[in-house]
Amino acid sequence: MLYVAFLPIIDQELNAKIRPAHLDYLNDLYKQDKVFMAGPFTDKEGGLVIYKAASLEEARKLAEADPVVAQGARTLELREWSPLEFPLA
């Protein structure tokens, strides 16, 4: 299953400090086939990560272990996602 993590920044200074560890963390998960896609929003107010996980609990553990979440630079909203397969008809 896919799970989308919305990660709004709540502390810009702390986020800037932790961002390299955040990117390393996501890159490591990508290599383990646990991240499908990730990136910042163009307004610079946060970003999102699409996790691949067997359950919501696994996805939550991955998302909460992200340094920007664990250290309080960003909040987390995690939702299960079921993308449509195109073409629809």
Contacts in CASP RR format, 6 or more apart in sequence:
PFRMAT RR
TARGET T0000
AUTHOR 0000-0000-0000
METHOD contacts of the structure
MODEL  1
MLYVAFLPIIDQELNAKIRPAHLDYLNDLYKQDKVFMAGPFTDKEGGLVI
YKAASLEEARKLAEADPVVAQGARTLELREWSPLEFPLA
1 52 0 8 1.000
1 53 0 8 1.000
1 54 0 8 1.000
1 55 0 8 1.000
1 59 0 8 1.000
1 80 0 8 1.000
1 81 0 8 1.000
2 36 0 8 1.000
2 50 0 8 1.000
2 51 0 8 1.000
2 52 0 8 1.000
2 80 0 8 1.000
2 81 0 8 1.000
2 82 0 8 1.000
2 83 0 8 1.000
3 50 0 8 1.000
3 51 0 8 1.000
3 52 0 8 1.000
3 53 0 8 1.000
3 56 0 8 1.000
3 59 0 8 1.000
3 63 0 8 1.000
3 78 0 8 1.000
3 79 0 8 1.000
3 80 0 8 1.000
3 81 0 8 1.000
4 48 0 8 1.000
4 49 0 8 1.000
4 50 0 8 1.000
4 51 0 8 1.000
4 78 0 8 1.000
4 79 0 8 1.000
4 80 0 8 1.000
4 81 0 8 1.000
5 48 0 8 1.000
5 49 0 8 1.000
5 50 0 8 1.000
5 51 0 8 1.000
5 59 0 8 1.000
5 63 0 8 1.000
5 66 0 8 1.000
5 76 0 8 1.000
5 77 0 8 1.000
5 78 0 8 1.000
6 47 0 8 1.000
6 48 0 8 1.000
6 76 0 8 1.000
6 77 0 8 1.000
6 78 0 8 1.000
6 79 0 8 1.000
7 46 0 8 1.000
7 47 0 8 1.000
7 48 0 8 1.000
7 49 0 8 1.000
7 66 0 8 1.000
7 68 0 8 1.000
7 69 0 8 1.000
7 74 0 8 1.000
7 75 0 8 1.000
7 76 0 8 1.000
8 45 0 8 1.000
8 46 0 8 1.000
8 47 0 8 1.000
8 74 0 8 1.000
8 75 0 8 1.000
8 77 0 8 1.000
9 15 0 8 1.000
9 44 0 8 1.000
9 45 0 8 1.000
9 46 0 8 1.000
9 68 0 8 1.000
9 73 0 8 1.000
9 74 0 8 1.000
10 72 0 8 1.000
10 73 0 8 1.000
10 74 0 8 1.000
10 75 0 8 1.000
11 72 0 8 1.000
11 73 0 8 1.000
11 74 0 8 1.000
14 71 0 8 1.000
14 72 0 8 1.000
14 73 0 8 1.000
15 46 0 8 1.000
15 68 0 8 1.000
15 73 0 8 1.000
15 74 0 8 1.000
17 73 0 8 1.000
18 67 0 8 1.000
18 68 0 8 1.000
18 71 0 8 1.000
18 73 0 8 1.000
19 68 0 8 1.000
21 67 0 8 1.000
22 66 0 8 1.000
22 67 0 8 1.000
22 68 0 8 1.000
25 65 0 8 1.000
25 66 0 8 1.000
25 67 0 8 1.000
26 35 0 8 1.000
26 38 0 8 1.000
26 49 0 8 1.000
26 66 0 8 1.000
29 35 0 8 1.000
29 51 0 8 1.000
29 62 0 8 1.000
30 38 0 8 1.000
33 52 0 8 1.000
34 51 0 8 1.000
34 52 0 8 1.000
34 53 0 8 1.000
34 62 0 8 1.000
35 49 0 8 1.000
35 50 0 8 1.000
35 51 0 8 1.000
35 52 0 8 1.000
36 50 0 8 1.000
36 51 0 8 1.000
36 52 0 8 1.000
37 49 0 8 1.000
37 50 0 8 1.000
38 47 0 8 1.000
38 48 0 8 1.000
38 49 0 8 1.000
38 50 0 8 1.000
39 47 0 8 1.000
39 48 0 8 1.000
39 49 0 8 1.000
40 46 0 8 1.000
40 47 0 8 1.000
41 47 0 8 1.000
41 48 0 8 1.000
46 74 0 8 1.000
49 63 0 8 1.000
49 66 0 8 1.000
50 81 0 8 1.000
51 59 0 8 1.000
51 62 0 8 1.000
51 63 0 8 1.000
53 59 0 8 1.000
53 62 0 8 1.000
56 78 0 8 1.000
56 80 0 8 1.000
59 78 0 8 1.000
59 80 0 8 1.000
60 78 0 8 1.000
63 69 0 8 1.000
63 76 0 8 1.000
63 78 0 8 1.000
64 70 0 8 1.000
64 76 0 8 1.000
67 73 0 8 1.000
68 74 0 8 1.000
69 75 0 8 1.000
69 76 0 8 1.000
END
